[in-house]
Amino acid sequence: MQIGPTGKTTLDIPEGLYRRVKAKGALLGKHVREVTIELYRRWLAEHRPAATEQWLEDWIRLGQEALGNVSGGPTASGILARDRRNLERG
């Protein structure tokens, strides 16, 4: 298995669990490192945010709905400009 650059870590795995993983890995022709990497990859794939694109589409739709309900009143920039003029007139 070709892995590329690695981050190294030390894990404290309970003795019994480690022996079982090592034994099963030996039966399958895999080292504990390979099993660990495989499990990390599976865990990440299973726990990635669901439907990121859908979340973004929903967020945009909600923003458009909120903007659709805005009256034609002055903008924040317009209010600030008006207030600035009022302050300058004193």
HTML snippet that shows the backbone in 3Dmol.js (N, CA, C, O; Angstrom):
<script src="https://3Dmol.org/build/3Dmol-min.js"></script>
<div id="view" style="width:600px;height:400px;position:relative"></div>
<script>
const pdb = `
ATOM      1  N   MET A   1       0.857  -1.183   0.000  1.00  0.00           N
ATOM      2  CA  MET A   1       0.000   0.000   0.000  1.00  0.00           C
ATOM      3  C   MET A   1       0.889   1.228   0.000  1.00  0.00           C
ATOM      4  O   MET A   1       1.726   1.380   0.890  1.00  0.00           O
ATOM      5  N   GLN A   2       0.728   2.104  -0.973  1.00  0.00           N
ATOM      6  CA  GLN A   2       1.484   3.352  -1.087  1.00  0.00           C
ATOM      7  C   GLN A   2       0.704   4.449  -0.399  1.00  0.00           C
ATOM      8  O   GLN A   2      -0.464   4.650  -0.730  1.00  0.00           O
ATOM      9  N   ILE A   3       1.291   5.167   0.541  1.00  0.00           N
ATOM     10  CA  ILE A   3       0.550   6.134   1.344  1.00  0.00           C
ATOM     11  C   ILE A   3       1.008   7.572   1.143  1.00  0.00           C
ATOM     12  O   ILE A   3       0.168   8.459   1.294  1.00  0.00           O
ATOM     13  N   GLY A   4       2.210   7.877   0.830  1.00  0.00           N
ATOM     14  CA  GLY A   4       2.650   9.261   0.707  1.00  0.00           C
ATOM     15  C   GLY A   4       3.052   9.830   2.059  1.00  0.00           C
ATOM     16  O   GLY A   4       3.251   9.073   3.009  1.00  0.00           O
ATOM     17  N   PRO A   5       3.175  11.171   2.165  1.00  0.00           N
ATOM     18  CA  PRO A   5       3.588  11.789   3.431  1.00  0.00           C
ATOM     19  C   PRO A   5       2.651  11.382   4.565  1.00  0.00           C
ATOM     20  O   PRO A   5       1.443  11.242   4.372  1.00  0.00           O
ATOM     21  N   THR A   6       3.223  11.197   5.731  1.00  0.00           N
ATOM     22  CA  THR A   6       2.418  10.716   6.855  1.00  0.00           C
ATOM     23  C   THR A   6       2.525  11.623   8.060  1.00  0.00           C
ATOM     24  O   THR A   6       3.495  12.362   8.227  1.00  0.00           O
ATOM     25  N   GLY A   7       1.503  11.547   8.895  1.00  0.00           N
ATOM     26  CA  GLY A   7       1.540  12.134  10.221  1.00  0.00           C
ATOM     27  C   GLY A   7       1.718  10.970  11.177  1.00  0.00           C
ATOM     28  O   GLY A   7       0.984   9.986  11.093  1.00  0.00           O
ATOM     29  N   LYS A   8       2.648  11.059  12.055  1.00  0.00           N
ATOM     30  CA  LYS A   8       2.914   9.944  12.960  1.00  0.00           C
ATOM     31  C   LYS A   8       2.252  10.209  14.295  1.00  0.00           C
ATOM     32  O   LYS A   8       2.193  11.345  14.767  1.00  0.00           O
ATOM     33  N   THR A   9       1.756   9.138  14.895  1.00  0.00           N
ATOM     34  CA  THR A   9       1.131   9.246  16.200  1.00  0.00           C
ATOM     35  C   THR A   9       1.347   7.952  16.959  1.00  0.00           C
ATOM     36  O   THR A   9       1.679   6.923  16.370  1.00  0.00           O
ATOM     37  N   THR A  10       1.160   8.007  18.245  1.00  0.00           N
ATOM     38  CA  THR A  10       1.221   6.821  19.087  1.00  0.00           C
ATOM     39  C   THR A  10      -0.140   6.650  19.721  1.00  0.00           C
ATOM     40  O   THR A  10      -0.687   7.584  20.308  1.00  0.00           O
ATOM     41  N   LEU A  11      -0.677   5.465  19.601  1.00  0.00           N
ATOM     42  CA  LEU A  11      -1.988   5.177  20.175  1.00  0.00           C
ATOM     43  C   LEU A  11      -1.845   4.153  21.293  1.00  0.00           C
ATOM     44  O   LEU A  11      -1.102   3.179  21.169  1.00  0.00           O
ATOM     45  N   ASP A  12      -2.556   4.382  22.367  1.00  0.00           N
ATOM     46  CA  ASP A  12      -2.628   3.392  23.439  1.00  0.00           C
ATOM     47  C   ASP A  12      -3.888   2.576  23.217  1.00  0.00           C
ATOM     48  O   ASP A  12      -4.993   3.015  23.535  1.00  0.00           O
ATOM     49  N   ILE A  13      -3.706   1.376  22.663  1.00  0.00           N
ATOM     50  CA  ILE A  13      -4.828   0.492  22.367  1.00  0.00           C
ATOM     51  C   ILE A  13      -4.845  -0.600  23.426  1.00  0.00           C
ATOM     52  O   ILE A  13      -3.801  -1.179  23.724  1.00  0.00           O
ATOM     53  N   PRO A  14      -5.996  -0.891  23.995  1.00  0.00           N
ATOM     54  CA  PRO A  14      -6.051  -1.965  24.989  1.00  0.00           C
ATOM     55  C   PRO A  14      -5.427  -3.254  24.425  1.00  0.00           C
ATOM     56  O   PRO A  14      -5.661  -3.617  23.272  1.00  0.00           O
ATOM     57  N   GLU A  15      -4.648  -3.921  25.244  1.00  0.00           N
ATOM     58  CA  GLU A  15      -3.872  -5.102  24.828  1.00  0.00           C
ATOM     59  C   GLU A  15      -4.716  -6.149  24.109  1.00  0.00           C
ATOM     60  O   GLU A  15      -4.332  -6.635  23.045  1.00  0.00           O
ATOM     61  N   GLY A  16      -5.858  -6.494  24.684  1.00  0.00           N
ATOM     62  CA  GLY A  16      -6.705  -7.528  24.082  1.00  0.00           C
ATOM     63  C   GLY A  16      -7.221  -7.129  22.706  1.00  0.00           C
ATOM     64  O   GLY A  16      -7.253  -7.942  21.782  1.00  0.00           O
ATOM     65  N   LEU A  17      -7.620  -5.883  22.585  1.00  0.00           N
ATOM     66  CA  LEU A  17      -8.120  -5.387  21.301  1.00  0.00           C
ATOM     67  C   LEU A  17      -7.008  -5.397  20.266  1.00  0.00           C
ATOM     68  O   LEU A  17      -7.221  -5.814  19.128  1.00  0.00           O
ATOM     69  N   TYR A  18      -5.823  -4.941  20.653  1.00  0.00           N
ATOM     70  CA  TYR A  18      -4.694  -4.912  19.730  1.00  0.00           C
ATOM     71  C   TYR A  18      -4.362  -6.315  19.237  1.00  0.00           C
ATOM     72  O   TYR A  18      -4.133  -6.515  18.044  1.00  0.00           O
ATOM     73  N   ARG A  19      -4.334  -7.284  20.144  1.00  0.00           N
ATOM     74  CA  ARG A  19      -4.021  -8.669  19.747  1.00  0.00           C
ATOM     75  C   ARG A  19      -5.049  -9.209  18.760  1.00  0.00           C
ATOM     76  O   ARG A  19      -4.697  -9.891  17.798  1.00  0.00           O
ATOM     77  N   ARG A  20      -6.319  -8.901  19.001  1.00  0.00           N
ATOM     78  CA  ARG A  20      -7.372  -9.377  18.096  1.00  0.00           C
ATOM     79  C   ARG A  20      -7.246  -8.737  16.714  1.00  0.00           C
ATOM     80  O   ARG A  20      -7.395  -9.409  15.694  1.00  0.00           O
ATOM     81  N   VAL A  21      -6.967  -7.416  16.691  1.00  0.00           N
ATOM     82  CA  VAL A  21      -6.797  -6.718  15.415  1.00  0.00           C
ATOM     83  C   VAL A  21      -5.579  -7.272  14.677  1.00  0.00           C
ATOM     84  O   VAL A  21      -5.636  -7.506  13.470  1.00  0.00           O
ATOM     85  N   LYS A  22      -4.494  -7.478  15.389  1.00  0.00           N
ATOM     86  CA  LYS A  22      -3.277  -7.992  14.773  1.00  0.00           C
ATOM     87  C   LYS A  22      -3.500  -9.405  14.228  1.00  0.00           C
ATOM     88  O   LYS A  22      -3.034  -9.728  13.135  1.00  0.00           O
ATOM     89  N   ALA A  23      -4.199 -10.234  14.971  1.00  0.00           N
ATOM     90  CA  ALA A  23      -4.465 -11.610  14.527  1.00  0.00           C
ATOM     91  C   ALA A  23      -5.361 -11.620  13.282  1.00  0.00           C
ATOM     92  O   ALA A  23      -5.080 -12.331  12.317  1.00  0.00           O
ATOM     93  N   LYS A  24      -6.431 -10.835  13.308  1.00  0.00           N
ATOM     94  CA  LYS A  24      -7.332 -10.793  12.154  1.00  0.00           C
ATOM     95  C   LYS A  24      -6.618 -10.191  10.948  1.00  0.00           C
ATOM     96  O   LYS A  24      -6.791 -10.656   9.822  1.00  0.00           O
ATOM     97  N   GLY A  25      -5.818  -9.160  11.187  1.00  0.00           N
ATOM     98  CA  GLY A  25      -5.043  -8.563  10.103  1.00  0.00           C
ATOM     99  C   GLY A  25      -4.100  -9.579   9.479  1.00  0.00           C
ATOM    100  O   GLY A  25      -3.952  -9.623   8.258  1.00  0.00           O
ATOM    101  N   ALA A  26      -3.460 -10.400  10.312  1.00  0.00           N
ATOM    102  CA  ALA A  26      -2.553 -11.431   9.799  1.00  0.00           C
ATOM    103  C   ALA A  26      -3.308 -12.420   8.921  1.00  0.00           C
ATOM    104  O   ALA A  26      -2.802 -12.845   7.883  1.00  0.00           O
ATOM    105  N   LEU A  27      -4.521 -12.788   9.337  1.00  0.00           N
ATOM    106  CA  LEU A  27      -5.332 -13.704   8.528  1.00  0.00           C
ATOM    107  C   LEU A  27      -5.683 -13.090   7.168  1.00  0.00           C
ATOM    108  O   LEU A  27      -5.781 -13.800   6.167  1.00  0.00           O
ATOM    109  N   LEU A  28      -5.868 -11.778   7.142  1.00  0.00           N
ATOM    110  CA  LEU A  28      -6.236 -11.081   5.907  1.00  0.00           C
ATOM    111  C   LEU A  28      -5.022 -10.556   5.143  1.00  0.00           C
ATOM    112  O   LEU A  28      -5.163  -9.988   4.060  1.00  0.00           O
ATOM    113  N   GLY A  29      -3.838 -10.745   5.707  1.00  0.00           N
ATOM    114  CA  GLY A  29      -2.622 -10.266   5.056  1.00  0.00           C
ATOM    115  C   GLY A  29      -2.434  -8.768   5.162  1.00  0.00           C
ATOM    116  O   GLY A  29      -1.850  -8.145   4.275  1.00  0.00           O
ATOM    117  N   LYS A  30      -2.930  -8.183   6.252  1.00  0.00           N
ATOM    118  CA  LYS A  30      -2.813  -6.727   6.443  1.00  0.00           C
ATOM    119  C   LYS A  30      -2.094  -6.436   7.750  1.00  0.00           C
ATOM    120  O   LYS A  30      -2.252  -7.143   8.745  1.00  0.00           O
ATOM    121  N   HIS A  31      -1.301  -5.375   7.717  1.00  0.00           N
ATOM    122  CA  HIS A  31      -0.652  -4.898   8.939  1.00  0.00           C
ATOM    123  C   HIS A  31      -1.641  -4.029   9.718  1.00  0.00           C
ATOM    124  O   HIS A  31      -2.600  -3.509   9.147  1.00  0.00           O
ATOM    125  N   VAL A  32      -1.408  -3.876  11.013  1.00  0.00           N
ATOM    126  CA  VAL A  32      -2.279  -3.060  11.858  1.00  0.00           C
ATOM    127  C   VAL A  32      -2.366  -1.640  11.297  1.00  0.00           C
ATOM    128  O   VAL A  32      -3.429  -1.022  11.346  1.00  0.00           O
ATOM    129  N   ARG A  33      -1.281  -1.127  10.777  1.00  0.00           N
ATOM    130  CA  ARG A  33      -1.267   0.223  10.200  1.00  0.00           C
ATOM    131  C   ARG A  33      -2.260   0.326   9.047  1.00  0.00           C
ATOM    132  O   ARG A  33      -3.007   1.300   8.952  1.00  0.00           O
ATOM    133  N   GLU A  34      -2.269  -0.671   8.177  1.00  0.00           N
ATOM    134  CA  GLU A  34      -3.195  -0.665   7.041  1.00  0.00           C
ATOM    135  C   GLU A  34      -4.648  -0.715   7.509  1.00  0.00           C
ATOM    136  O   GLU A  34      -5.508  -0.016   6.973  1.00  0.00           O
ATOM    137  N   VAL A  35      -4.908  -1.542   8.507  1.00  0.00           N
ATOM    138  CA  VAL A  35      -6.266  -1.656   9.054  1.00  0.00           C
ATOM    139  C   VAL A  35      -6.692  -0.322   9.651  1.00  0.00           C
ATOM    140  O   VAL A  35      -7.821   0.126   9.453  1.00  0.00           O
ATOM    141  N   THR A  36      -5.785   0.302  10.377  1.00  0.00           N
ATOM    142  CA  THR A  36      -6.086   1.586  11.014  1.00  0.00           C
ATOM    143  C   THR A  36      -6.401   2.649   9.974  1.00  0.00           C
ATOM    144  O   THR A  36      -7.380   3.382  10.118  1.00  0.00           O
ATOM    145  N   ILE A  37      -5.589   2.743   8.931  1.00  0.00           N
ATOM    146  CA  ILE A  37      -5.821   3.732   7.873  1.00  0.00           C
ATOM    147  C   ILE A  37      -7.162   3.474   7.204  1.00  0.00           C
ATOM    148  O   ILE A  37      -7.920   4.407   6.940  1.00  0.00           O
ATOM    149  N   GLU A  38      -7.454   2.202   6.930  1.00  0.00           N
ATOM    150  CA  GLU A  38      -8.732   1.853   6.304  1.00  0.00           C
ATOM    151  C   GLU A  38      -9.908   2.285   7.181  1.00  0.00           C
ATOM    152  O   GLU A  38     -10.896   2.823   6.681  1.00  0.00           O
ATOM    153  N   LEU A  39      -9.797   2.049   8.481  1.00  0.00           N
ATOM    154  CA  LEU A  39     -10.870   2.446   9.392  1.00  0.00           C
ATOM    155  C   LEU A  39     -11.020   3.960   9.470  1.00  0.00           C
ATOM    156  O   LEU A  39     -12.144   4.460   9.517  1.00  0.00           O
ATOM    157  N   TYR A  40      -9.916   4.701   9.484  1.00  0.00           N
ATOM    158  CA  TYR A  40      -9.997   6.166   9.477  1.00  0.00           C
ATOM    159  C   TYR A  40     -10.715   6.655   8.224  1.00  0.00           C
ATOM    160  O   TYR A  40     -11.576   7.532   8.294  1.00  0.00           O
ATOM    161  N   ARG A  41     -10.352   6.077   7.072  1.00  0.00           N
ATOM    162  CA  ARG A  41     -10.977   6.504   5.818  1.00  0.00           C
ATOM    163  C   ARG A  41     -12.476   6.207   5.825  1.00  0.00           C
ATOM    164  O   ARG A  41     -13.279   7.044   5.413  1.00  0.00           O
ATOM    165  N   ARG A  42     -12.847   5.029   6.288  1.00  0.00           N
ATOM    166  CA  ARG A  42     -14.278   4.689   6.357  1.00  0.00           C
ATOM    167  C   ARG A  42     -15.015   5.634   7.294  1.00  0.00           C
ATOM    168  O   ARG A  42     -16.108   6.104   6.980  1.00  0.00           O
ATOM    169  N   TRP A  43     -14.413   5.910   8.444  1.00  0.00           N
ATOM    170  CA  TRP A  43     -15.054   6.790   9.425  1.00  0.00           C
ATOM    171  C   TRP A  43     -15.272   8.178   8.843  1.00  0.00           C
ATOM    172  O   TRP A  43     -16.340   8.767   9.013  1.00  0.00           O
ATOM    173  N   LEU A  44     -14.257   8.703   8.154  1.00  0.00           N
ATOM    174  CA  LEU A  44     -14.392  10.022   7.543  1.00  0.00           C
ATOM    175  C   LEU A  44     -15.463  10.023   6.454  1.00  0.00           C
ATOM    176  O   LEU A  44     -16.240  10.973   6.359  1.00  0.00           O
ATOM    177  N   ALA A  45     -15.516   8.993   5.646  1.00  0.00           N
ATOM    178  CA  ALA A  45     -16.517   8.913   4.578  1.00  0.00           C
ATOM    179  C   ALA A  45     -17.929   8.850   5.159  1.00  0.00           C
ATOM    180  O   ALA A  45     -18.853   9.454   4.613  1.00  0.00           O
ATOM    181  N   GLU A  46     -18.095   8.131   6.245  1.00  0.00           N
ATOM    182  CA  GLU A  46     -19.418   7.983   6.858  1.00  0.00           C
ATOM    183  C   GLU A  46     -19.857   9.232   7.598  1.00  0.00           C
ATOM    184  O   GLU A  46     -21.057   9.468   7.737  1.00  0.00           O
ATOM    185  N   HIS A  47     -18.933  10.028   8.070  1.00  0.00           N
ATOM    186  CA  HIS A  47     -19.269  11.164   8.918  1.00  0.00           C
ATOM    187  C   HIS A  47     -19.056  12.508   8.245  1.00  0.00           C
ATOM    188  O   HIS A  47     -18.972  13.532   8.923  1.00  0.00           O
ATOM    189  N   ARG A  48     -18.965  12.521   6.917  1.00  0.00           N
ATOM    190  CA  ARG A  48     -18.833  13.817   6.255  1.00  0.00           C
ATOM    191  C   ARG A  48     -20.206  14.474   6.230  1.00  0.00           C
ATOM    192  O   ARG A  48     -21.221  13.780   6.181  1.00  0.00           O
ATOM    193  N   PRO A  49     -20.251  15.801   6.264  1.00  0.00           N
ATOM    194  CA  PRO A  49     -21.549  16.479   6.270  1.00  0.00           C
ATOM    195  C   PRO A  49     -22.411  16.023   5.096  1.00  0.00           C
ATOM    196  O   PRO A  49     -21.980  16.040   3.943  1.00  0.00           O
ATOM    197  N   ALA A  50     -23.613  15.625   5.412  1.00  0.00           N
ATOM    198  CA  ALA A  50     -24.520  15.117   4.378  1.00  0.00           C
ATOM    199  C   ALA A  50     -24.980  16.239   3.468  1.00  0.00           C
ATOM    200  O   ALA A  50     -25.368  17.311   3.932  1.00  0.00           O
ATOM    201  N   ALA A  51     -24.935  15.989   2.200  1.00  0.00           N
ATOM    202  CA  ALA A  51     -25.488  16.877   1.178  1.00  0.00           C
ATOM    203  C   ALA A  51     -25.057  18.330   1.369  1.00  0.00           C
ATOM    204  O   ALA A  51     -25.893  19.214   1.559  1.00  0.00           O
ATOM    205  N   THR A  52     -23.760  18.567   1.316  1.00  0.00           N
ATOM    206  CA  THR A  52     -23.246  19.936   1.450  1.00  0.00           C
ATOM    207  C   THR A  52     -23.851  20.845   0.397  1.00  0.00           C
ATOM    208  O   THR A  52     -24.196  21.991   0.683  1.00  0.00           O
ATOM    209  N   GLU A  53     -23.979  20.338  -0.819  1.00  0.00           N
ATOM    210  CA  GLU A  53     -24.554  21.153  -1.881  1.00  0.00           C
ATOM    211  C   GLU A  53     -25.995  21.527  -1.546  1.00  0.00           C
ATOM    212  O   GLU A  53     -26.417  22.655  -1.801  1.00  0.00           O
ATOM    213  N   GLN A  54     -26.751  20.592  -0.978  1.00  0.00           N
ATOM    214  CA  GLN A  54     -28.144  20.857  -0.609  1.00  0.00           C
ATOM    215  C   GLN A  54     -28.201  21.930   0.468  1.00  0.00           C
ATOM    216  O   GLN A  54     -29.067  22.803   0.431  1.00  0.00           O
ATOM    217  N   TRP A  55     -27.275  21.869   1.433  1.00  0.00           N
ATOM    218  CA  TRP A  55     -27.232  22.862   2.498  1.00  0.00           C
ATOM    219  C   TRP A  55     -27.018  24.249   1.888  1.00  0.00           C
ATOM    220  O   TRP A  55     -27.679  25.212   2.276  1.00  0.00           O
ATOM    221  N   LEU A  56     -26.097  24.341   0.939  1.00  0.00           N
ATOM    222  CA  LEU A  56     -25.817  25.630   0.315  1.00  0.00           C
ATOM    223  C   LEU A  56     -27.032  26.131  -0.469  1.00  0.00           C
ATOM    224  O   LEU A  56     -27.381  27.310  -0.396  1.00  0.00           O
ATOM    225  N   GLU A  57     -27.666  25.239  -1.210  1.00  0.00           N
ATOM    226  CA  GLU A  57     -28.862  25.630  -1.957  1.00  0.00           C
ATOM    227  C   GLU A  57     -29.963  26.117  -1.019  1.00  0.00           C
ATOM    228  O   GLU A  57     -30.630  27.111  -1.306  1.00  0.00           O
ATOM    229  N   ASP A  58     -30.156  25.420   0.101  1.00  0.00           N
ATOM    230  CA  ASP A  58     -31.167  25.838   1.076  1.00  0.00           C
ATOM    231  C   ASP A  58     -30.827  27.213   1.655  1.00  0.00           C
ATOM    232  O   ASP A  58     -31.707  28.057   1.823  1.00  0.00           O
ATOM    233  N   TRP A  59     -29.554  27.430   1.955  1.00  0.00           N
ATOM    234  CA  TRP A  59     -29.100  28.706   2.522  1.00  0.00           C
ATOM    235  C   TRP A  59     -29.367  29.845   1.539  1.00  0.00           C
ATOM    236  O   TRP A  59     -29.855  30.904   1.935  1.00  0.00           O
ATOM    237  N   ILE A  60     -29.052  29.635   0.267  1.00  0.00           N
ATOM    238  CA  ILE A  60     -29.291  30.654  -0.753  1.00  0.00           C
ATOM    239  C   ILE A  60     -30.787  30.918  -0.900  1.00  0.00           C
ATOM    240  O   ILE A  60     -31.211  32.070  -0.995  1.00  0.00           O
ATOM    241  N   ARG A  61     -31.588  29.849  -0.920  1.00  0.00           N
ATOM    242  CA  ARG A  61     -33.042  30.006  -1.044  1.00  0.00           C
ATOM    243  C   ARG A  61     -33.598  30.809   0.126  1.00  0.00           C
ATOM    244  O   ARG A  61     -34.426  31.698  -0.073  1.00  0.00           O
ATOM    245  N   LEU A  62     -33.152  30.506   1.346  1.00  0.00           N
ATOM    246  CA  LEU A  62     -33.627  31.254   2.513  1.00  0.00           C
ATOM    247  C   LEU A  62     -33.252  32.735   2.420  1.00  0.00           C
ATOM    248  O   LEU A  62     -34.046  33.608   2.769  1.00  0.00           O
ATOM    249  N   GLY A  63     -32.038  33.004   1.947  1.00  0.00           N
ATOM    250  CA  GLY A  63     -31.613  34.388   1.768  1.00  0.00           C
ATOM    251  C   GLY A  63     -32.466  35.108   0.744  1.00  0.00           C
ATOM    252  O   GLY A  63     -32.841  36.263   0.948  1.00  0.00           O
ATOM    253  N   GLN A  64     -32.776  34.441  -0.351  1.00  0.00           N
ATOM    254  CA  GLN A  64     -33.610  35.050  -1.384  1.00  0.00           C
ATOM    255  C   GLN A  64     -35.023  35.295  -0.861  1.00  0.00           C
ATOM    256  O   GLN A  64     -35.634  36.321  -1.160  1.00  0.00           O
ATOM    257  N   GLU A  65     -35.536  34.350  -0.080  1.00  0.00           N
ATOM    258  CA  GLU A  65     -36.868  34.540   0.509  1.00  0.00           C
ATOM    259  C   GLU A  65     -36.860  35.733   1.458  1.00  0.00           C
ATOM    260  O   GLU A  65     -37.796  36.533   1.461  1.00  0.00           O
ATOM    261  N   ALA A  66     -35.810  35.851   2.261  1.00  0.00           N
ATOM    262  CA  ALA A  66     -35.722  36.968   3.204  1.00  0.00           C
ATOM    263  C   ALA A  66     -35.642  38.292   2.456  1.00  0.00           C
ATOM    264  O   ALA A  66     -36.280  39.270   2.845  1.00  0.00           O
ATOM    265  N   LEU A  67     -34.858  38.322   1.380  1.00  0.00           N
ATOM    266  CA  LEU A  67     -34.743  39.552   0.602  1.00  0.00           C
ATOM    267  C   LEU A  67     -36.029  39.866  -0.140  1.00  0.00           C
ATOM    268  O   LEU A  67     -36.333  41.033  -0.385  1.00  0.00           O
ATOM    269  N   GLY A  68     -36.784  38.845  -0.500  1.00  0.00           N
ATOM    270  CA  GLY A  68     -38.044  39.067  -1.194  1.00  0.00           C
ATOM    271  C   GLY A  68     -39.086  39.731  -0.318  1.00  0.00           C
ATOM    272  O   GLY A  68     -40.015  40.362  -0.823  1.00  0.00           O
ATOM    273  N   ASN A  69     -38.940  39.595   0.993  1.00  0.00           N
ATOM    274  CA  ASN A  69     -39.894  40.176   1.929  1.00  0.00           C
ATOM    275  C   ASN A  69     -39.498  41.578   2.382  1.00  0.00           C
ATOM    276  O   ASN A  69     -40.196  42.191   3.190  1.00  0.00           O
ATOM    277  N   VAL A  70     -38.391  42.083   1.871  1.00  0.00           N
ATOM    278  CA  VAL A  70     -37.909  43.398   2.276  1.00  0.00           C
ATOM    279  C   VAL A  70     -38.695  44.471   1.527  1.00  0.00           C
ATOM    280  O   VAL A  70     -38.902  44.386   0.316  1.00  0.00           O
ATOM    281  N   SER A  71     -39.123  45.474   2.277  1.00  0.00           N
ATOM    282  CA  SER A  71     -39.848  46.574   1.632  1.00  0.00           C
ATOM    283  C   SER A  71     -38.874  47.447   0.856  1.00  0.00           C
ATOM    284  O   SER A  71     -37.659  47.292   0.981  1.00  0.00           O
ATOM    285  N   GLY A  72     -39.393  48.342   0.074  1.00  0.00           N
ATOM    286  CA  GLY A  72     -38.565  49.218  -0.741  1.00  0.00           C
ATOM    287  C   GLY A  72     -38.013  50.400   0.028  1.00  0.00           C
ATOM    288  O   GLY A  72     -37.733  51.434  -0.579  1.00  0.00           O
ATOM    289  N   GLY A  73     -37.847  50.296   1.317  1.00  0.00           N
ATOM    290  CA  GLY A  73     -37.356  51.399   2.135  1.00  0.00           C
ATOM    291  C   GLY A  73     -35.888  51.682   1.894  1.00  0.00           C
ATOM    292  O   GLY A  73     -35.260  51.065   1.034  1.00  0.00           O
ATOM    293  N   PRO A  74     -35.337  52.628   2.663  1.00  0.00           N
ATOM    294  CA  PRO A  74     -33.941  53.015   2.462  1.00  0.00           C
ATOM    295  C   PRO A  74     -32.986  51.874   2.838  1.00  0.00           C
ATOM    296  O   PRO A  74     -33.301  51.030   3.676  1.00  0.00           O
ATOM    297  N   THR A  75     -31.822  51.875   2.198  1.00  0.00           N
ATOM    298  CA  THR A  75     -30.791  50.892   2.504  1.00  0.00           C
ATOM    299  C   THR A  75     -29.997  51.361   3.721  1.00  0.00           C
ATOM    300  O   THR A  75     -30.109  52.514   4.138  1.00  0.00           O
ATOM    301  N   ALA A  76     -29.211  50.478   4.274  1.00  0.00           N
ATOM    302  CA  ALA A  76     -28.364  50.848   5.407  1.00  0.00           C
ATOM    303  C   ALA A  76     -27.402  51.962   4.997  1.00  0.00           C
ATOM    304  O   ALA A  76     -27.157  52.892   5.764  1.00  0.00           O
ATOM    305  N   SER A  77     -26.859  51.861   3.787  1.00  0.00           N
ATOM    306  CA  SER A  77     -25.946  52.904   3.306  1.00  0.00           C
ATOM    307  C   SER A  77     -26.663  54.240   3.190  1.00  0.00           C
ATOM    308  O   SER A  77     -26.107  55.290   3.514  1.00  0.00           O
ATOM    309  N   GLY A  78     -27.902  54.186   2.724  1.00  0.00           N
ATOM    310  CA  GLY A  78     -28.684  55.411   2.599  1.00  0.00           C
ATOM    311  C   GLY A  78     -28.968  56.046   3.949  1.00  0.00           C
ATOM    312  O   GLY A  78     -28.887  57.266   4.093  1.00  0.00           O
ATOM    313  N   ILE A  79     -29.299  55.229   4.935  1.00  0.00           N
ATOM    314  CA  ILE A  79     -29.572  55.733   6.294  1.00  0.00           C
ATOM    315  C   ILE A  79     -28.315  56.361   6.874  1.00  0.00           C
ATOM    316  O   ILE A  79     -28.379  57.440   7.462  1.00  0.00           O
ATOM    317  N   LEU A  80     -27.160  55.694   6.714  1.00  0.00           N
ATOM    318  CA  LEU A  80     -25.902  56.243   7.232  1.00  0.00           C
ATOM    319  C   LEU A  80     -25.558  57.573   6.564  1.00  0.00           C
ATOM    320  O   LEU A  80     -25.136  58.515   7.234  1.00  0.00           O
ATOM    321  N   ALA A  81     -25.734  57.648   5.259  1.00  0.00           N
ATOM    322  CA  ALA A  81     -25.442  58.891   4.532  1.00  0.00           C
ATOM    323  C   ALA A  81     -26.357  60.011   5.021  1.00  0.00           C
ATOM    324  O   ALA A  81     -25.905  61.138   5.228  1.00  0.00           O
ATOM    325  N   ARG A  82     -27.642  59.704   5.206  1.00  0.00           N
ATOM    326  CA  ARG A  82     -28.591  60.715   5.695  1.00  0.00           C
ATOM    327  C   ARG A  82     -28.200  61.180   7.091  1.00  0.00           C
ATOM    328  O   ARG A  82     -28.205  62.379   7.369  1.00  0.00           O
ATOM    329  N   ASP A  83     -27.864  60.255   7.960  1.00  0.00           N
ATOM    330  CA  ASP A  83     -27.480  60.621   9.323  1.00  0.00           C
ATOM    331  C   ASP A  83     -26.194  61.437   9.335  1.00  0.00           C
ATOM    332  O   ASP A  83     -26.056  62.370  10.126  1.00  0.00           O
ATOM    333  N   ARG A  84     -25.255  61.091   8.463  1.00  0.00           N
ATOM    334  CA  ARG A  84     -24.004  61.834   8.376  1.00  0.00           C
ATOM    335  C   ARG A  84     -24.279  63.281   7.949  1.00  0.00           C
ATOM    336  O   ARG A  84     -23.700  64.219   8.497  1.00  0.00           O
ATOM    337  N   ARG A  85     -25.164  63.446   6.969  1.00  0.00           N
ATOM    338  CA  ARG A  85     -25.512  64.797   6.522  1.00  0.00           C
ATOM    339  C   ARG A  85     -26.168  65.576   7.656  1.00  0.00           C
ATOM    340  O   ARG A  85     -25.868  66.753   7.859  1.00  0.00           O
ATOM    341  N   ASN A  86     -27.067  64.920   8.398  1.00  0.00           N
ATOM    342  CA  ASN A  86     -27.725  65.578   9.514  1.00  0.00           C
ATOM    343  C   ASN A  86     -26.753  66.016  10.584  1.00  0.00           C
ATOM    344  O   ASN A  86     -26.902  67.089  11.170  1.00  0.00           O
ATOM    345  N   LEU A  87     -25.740  65.171  10.843  1.00  0.00           N
ATOM    346  CA  LEU A  87     -24.720  65.509  11.851  1.00  0.00           C
ATOM    347  C   LEU A  87     -23.873  66.690  11.368  1.00  0.00           C
ATOM    348  O   LEU A  87     -23.527  67.578  12.147  1.00  0.00           O
ATOM    349  N   GLU A  88     -23.548  66.686  10.086  1.00  0.00           N
ATOM    350  CA  GLU A  88     -22.727  67.757   9.544  1.00  0.00           C
ATOM    351  C   GLU A  88     -23.460  69.110   9.563  1.00  0.00           C
ATOM    352  O   GLU A  88     -22.832  70.158   9.713  1.00  0.00           O
ATOM    353  N   ARG A  89     -24.785  69.079   9.410  1.00  0.00           N
ATOM    354  CA  ARG A  89     -25.548  70.314   9.470  1.00  0.00           C
ATOM    355  C   ARG A  89     -25.628  70.840  10.892  1.00  0.00           C
ATOM    356  O   ARG A  89     -25.756  72.041  11.132  1.00  0.00           O
ATOM    357  N   GLY A  90     -25.548  69.914  11.816  1.00  0.00           N
ATOM    358  CA  GLY A  90     -25.500  70.248  13.223  1.00  0.00           C
ATOM    359  C   GLY A  90     -26.700  70.808  13.748  1.00  0.00           C
ATOM    360  O   GLY A  90     -26.764  71.127  14.935  1.00  0.00           O
TER     361      GLY A  90
END
`;
const viewer = $3Dmol.createViewer("view");
viewer.addModel(pdb, "pdb");
viewer.setStyle({}, {cartoon: {color: "spectrum"}});
viewer.zoomTo();
viewer.render();
</script>
